[in-house]
Amino acid sequence: MTTTPFELMRLLGSRRSRDQIVAASWNGDVEPFLAALAHMPLPVHDIVE
């Protein structure tokens, strides 16, 4: 994945929706890892900060 430290912390802190996580610049398929990335329920709607 290529991203900024801010975006990485937002993603790992469950501050991005599932759609936002999937749309990030991954080097491969992130789907198998979604459950492991979110330690809290993911937001239903996109969060834009």
C-alpha positions as CSV (number, residue, x, y, z in Angstrom):
1,M,0.0,0.0,0.0
2,T,1.1,3.5,-0.8
3,T,-0.4,6.2,1.5
4,T,0.4,9.0,3.9
5,P,1.0,8.4,7.6
6,F,-2.3,10.3,8.3
7,E,-4.3,8.1,6.0
8,L,-2.7,4.9,7.4
9,M,-3.7,5.9,10.9
10,R,-7.2,6.7,9.8
11,L,-7.5,3.4,8.1
12,L,-6.2,1.4,11.0
13,G,-8.2,3.4,13.5
14,S,-11.5,2.4,11.8
15,R,-12.0,6.0,10.6
16,R,-12.5,4.9,7.0
17,S,-15.5,3.1,5.5
18,R,-15.2,-0.3,3.8
19,D,-15.5,1.4,0.4
20,Q,-12.7,3.9,1.3
21,I,-10.4,1.0,2.5
22,V,-11.0,-1.0,-0.7
23,A,-10.4,2.1,-2.9
24,A,-7.0,2.7,-1.3
25,S,-3.9,2.0,-3.3
26,W,-3.3,-1.6,-2.4
27,N,-0.7,-3.9,-4.0
28,G,-3.1,-6.8,-4.3
29,D,-6.5,-7.8,-3.0
30,V,-7.4,-6.3,0.4
31,E,-10.7,-8.2,0.8
32,P,-9.2,-11.2,2.7
33,F,-7.7,-8.8,5.3
34,L,-10.6,-6.4,5.9
35,A,-11.7,-8.0,9.1
36,A,-8.2,-7.9,10.5
37,L,-7.7,-4.2,9.6
38,A,-10.7,-3.0,11.5
39,H,-10.6,-3.2,15.3
40,M,-14.0,-1.5,15.6
41,P,-17.0,-1.5,13.4
42,L,-16.3,0.4,10.2
43,P,-18.3,3.5,9.4
44,V,-21.3,3.0,7.2
45,H,-20.7,6.2,5.3
46,D,-17.4,7.6,4.0
47,I,-15.6,9.9,6.5
48,V,-13.8,12.8,4.8
49,E,-11.3,14.7,6.9
